[in-house]
């Protein structure tokens, strides 16, 4: 078993406007990209558990040509709010790095 951090070439998060976050997970090899998708380990349900969100608020898209997975979610608070600990959303990917992929 490997972690997503070991398999992906890039895992990042960033703002998608002041009210949403987007996550990009990119792979160098087609085989690894297909392995992650086929494993069923990275789904809207998984993302919902990790980020404590209902699945209907999660948009997950596979970009086959780019060997990438893109996920968009609402921010827990809007960017720049007094409660916002990550104004640019660049540190929200952390929990994904250790996600186990069979």
Secondary structure, DSSP 4 states (H G I P E B T S, - for coil): -EEHHHH-SEEEEEESSTTEEEEEEE-SSHHHHHHHHHHT-SSHHHHHHHHT--GGG-EEEEEGGGTEEEEEEE-SS-TT-TT-S-TT-TTTTHHHHT-EE-
